[in-house]
Amino acid sequence: MHVTMDADSDLVITRNFGFDYDAFRNNMVLSHQSPLYKPTQLYPALTSDAEALAAKNSDNQLYIESDQKAKDGEIPYFPGLDAEQGYLRIGDRVERLSGVMGYSYNQYRLVATNTITAGDIVHQNDRQPAPNNVPGADIKVASFNVLNYFTSASAVGGPLNVTCDDRADADASRGCNRGAKTAAEFALQRTKIVNALTAMDADIVGLMEIENNGFDAGSAIEDLVTELNAQFADSSDHYQFVEPSDKEKNQDAYFGSDAIMVGMIYRPAKVTLAGEAKAVPMPEQHISGENPDGETKTLNKYQRDSLIQRFMVNDQRSVWW
């Protein structure tokens, strides 16, 4: 069946354009009226409420696909994708997209037959130009996912992370380095992240998905702080990173056993460390079993410790992060 969305369809983006491991292709997911909540965000796992919401979510999804292989950074049915004008946000309504309905991989899918423009993406909850500052606040605290900020590739020259066998492993297309493999790609990633952190101007920042390759020169967290500090002429705006003690580290060098870790940076001019950082160990998971072909497979999920650090605001009041 050939269909076209209009305003009355009221279909909004619930998962942005990305890789679908079931169909093994890039696509986008829409839902009716509002984005879908993960059941365990609202209810305890395995409860009847969580299971009911999972079933309801399953019935409220439409996958949007193309019969073309999408290039990196491009959406075939939305050629105007652009960070300034043609962006996509969760909750945005999609209009005037036409396609042929189908069903595969246990999901209803619409294969787009036309292209849409930025005007066909109705932003429902657009981002404000900058976060609001709270009058009279002492400090600004933020978090930032740096999306696999890795320095271990040969082209970048940082140390290897805890999961790497050798330098060839860090340079392999599916090796231990999950981030940029060329200097140009890394420079683009670093520039975007540093610009965003500079604009945020927070005094304490929790970092996610930064490479777990130690805390020495060239490590991901050291590289990020060095580049970030270069954006601020006033040294009182400079950052330092929180480094756990050796007793909290894996092999006296790493934080947890996965290729990525969480990290924390702060401004010593605003806050002072109060005691040592603490790790909250997360369990490693190693599960073996037979697949439908009778082959024995092992799934390994390594450890990403959580990080706790107590700070004292420089007027002697304390804050945890």
N, C-alpha and C positions, 0 to 999 in steps of 0.2 A: 504494500500500500504506500502510495506517495502522499506525504503530508507536509504542511507548512506551519510553523509556529507563529502565533500572533500574541498580542498582549493578553488576550483572554486565556491563552495556554498557561500563563503564569508559571513557567518552568525556569528555575533558577539554578545557578552553578553550585553543586554540592561537593564536587571534587574537580580541581583545576586540571588543565591539560597535562597529562603525564603518562607514564608507562603502566600498562595494565598487564600484570603477570599471568592472568588467566588466558586472555586472548593473545598475549605477547605482541602488543602493538600500543602505540600512543593513542589515547582518546580522552574524552572529557565526560563527566557524569552530571546529569541534571536531575533535580527532584521537584516535586510540586509545591509551590508557595514558599517553602523555606528550606534551608540546608538541613541535612540529616545529622543528628547527634549520634556519636558512638554510644551504644547502650550502656557501657560501663562508665561513661562520663556522668550518667544520671542515676544508675542503679548498681548495686553490688553484682559482681560476676555470678553467673549461673542461677540468678533468681528468676522467678517467673516474669517479673517486670522487664528484666534485661532481655530475656528470650522473646517476650512479646514485642518489644521495640525492635529487636533484630529482624523479626519476621515482617513487621510493618515497614521497616527500612528496605527490606529486600523487594517489597512490592511497590516501592516508590523510587525507582531508579530508571533512568533512560540514558544509555551510553551513546555518545555522539562520536562517530568515527568517519574516516575517509577511506576511499578505495585506493588512495595514493600513499606511498611511504613518506612519512613526514621527515623533513630535514630538521636537524637540531635548531631550536629557536624559531621554528616556523609551524604554523597551523594551516593546512591546505585550504580549509574552508573559511579561514579568517586571515587573509594576507596582510591586513592592516595591524597585526599584533605589534604593539609598541609600548614601551614603558611609560610614555607620557600621555598618549591619547588613546591607544587601542589596547589597554590593559584589561585583564580579567580578574575579578575578585569574587571570593566565595559570597554567594547571595545575590550576585548580579542576575538580572533577568535577560534571557536570550530571546530575540524576536527575529522573524523573517528568515529563519533557517529552514530550508527545505531538504527533504531526504526520503529515502525508501526505508520503511520499517522492516526489521527482521528480528530473528531470535537465534542466538547462538551462545555457547559457553554459559548457559543458564541465565542469560540476561537479554532483555529487549534492547535492540540497538538501532539507531538511526544512522544510515550511511548518507552523508551529506551529498547533495547534488548541485548545490549552488555555493556562492561565497557571500559572506556578510561583511559589513563595515563596522567601524567603531560606533556608529549611530544605532546599530542594532543591539548593542550591549547596554542595557539600562542599569546604571550603577545604583543599587539600592542603599548601600551603606558605605559611601565613599570615605576614603582615608582623609583625615584632617591634615593640613599642611605641616603641622608640627605638634608634638605633644604639648598639652597645657602644663604650665608651671604652676605649682601650688604656692600661693603667697605665704611667706613665712616659713617655708620648709627648709630644713637643714641640708639635706642631701637629695640627690636624684639617683634612684636605683633602677636598673633595667636588666633585661636578658636579651640575648642575641644568638640565633642559630647561624653559625658561619658556614654551614653546608659543606662539610668535608674540606676544611682549610688544611691542605697538606703541603709540606715542604720537602718531602723525602725523595722526590723524583730527581734524577741526575741533573736535569736542566735547571732545577732550583737549588739543589746542593745541600739540603738539610739532612740531619741524621735520620736513620731508619727507625720506623716505629716498631713496637714490641712484637708485631705479628710477621715482620719481614724476615725472609730467609737470607737475602743478600740484595745488592743494588739492582741486579737484574729483575728480582721480584718486584722492587719498587717501580721499575720502568715498564713492566709487562702490562698489557692492555687490561688484563683481569687479575693483576697482582695485588700486593698488599697496600699499594697506594690507591685510595679511592678518589683522589682529587685530581688536580691539574697535572698533566704530564709534560707540558711544554712551558717555557718561560713566558711566552705571550699569553697563554691561557691563565697562568698563575697571576701575571701582572693585572689582567682584566679582573679576575676574582678579587684580588687584594685591594685594588683601587675602589671597587664598588663597596666592599665591606668597610674599608677605612673611611670612605666618604660618609657612609651611613652612621658609623659610630661617632664620627666627628660631629655630625649634625645632631645626634642624640645628646651628646655632651653630658653623659651621666657620670656620677662619681664612683659608682660600683656597678660592674657589668658581669653577669653570669654568662658564660660562653658554652655553647653546645656544639658537638661535632667538630672539634678541633683535633688535629692529629695528636696521637699519643706517642710522641717521639722525644720525650724528655723536656728538660727546662734549660738546656745549655744553649750556647750561641747557635743560631740556625734552626732551632726547634720552632715548631709552628707558633706556639704561644709567645716565644721571644721575638720572632719575626714580626708578628702582628703588633705587639706593643711598641717595638722600635719604629715601625712605619706610622703607627698612630701618633706617637709622640712627636714625630717630625711635622705634624700638621699644626702643632700648638707652639707658638713662639714663647709664650710665658711658661716657664718651668713648673709653676704651680698648677698648671692644667695637665701635667704629664701623669702617666699611669705606671704602675708596677703590676706584675702578676703574682698571684698567690702560689707559692710552691710548698706542697706538702713535705713534711719531714720524711727522712729515709724510712722510718718505721711504717709509714703509711703508703710507701711506694712498692711497686712490684719490681724486683731485681734492683732495688735501690735507685731506679731511674724513671720508671713509668707509673702511671696512675691507672690501675686496673690492667686487664689483659687484652682488651679489644684494641683495634686500630685507631679508634677515636676515643676521646674522653671529654668530660666537662672541665671547664676552667673558670677562673675568676680574675678580673683585673680591677684595680682601684686607684684612686688618687691619694697619695700620702699627704698631700696638702689639706685634704678634707677629712680623711679618716685614718685611724691607726689600727694595725692588727692587734687584737687582744687574745693572746695565746696562739697555739699552733692550729693549723687546719686539720680537720678530722675527716676521715673517710668513712662512708657508710657502704660496706662491701655488698655487692650484688652477686648472687650465685651464678656460676657458670652452668650451662645446660648442655648436656651431651646425650642425645637420644638416638638409639639405633633401632632399625626395624626393616621389614621387607616391604618393597614397593609392589604394585600390582603385577610386575613382571617376575616377581620372586627374587629380586636382587636385594641384598642387604645394603642399606644406606645409613649413614650417620650424619645427624644434624648437630653442628657445633655452634653454640651461641656463647660468646666469650663475655668477660666481665667488664662492665662500665660502672665503676664506683661512683657514688654520689659524693659531693664535697660540701663540707660545712666549715664556715669561717666566722668567727666573732670579730666585730669591729667596734672601736670606740670613735664616735664622732669627736672631732678635735676640741669640742667644748665639754668632753668627758661623759657624754651620754652614749649608751651602747645600742647597737643594732645588730641583728643576726641576718645572715644571708646564706 
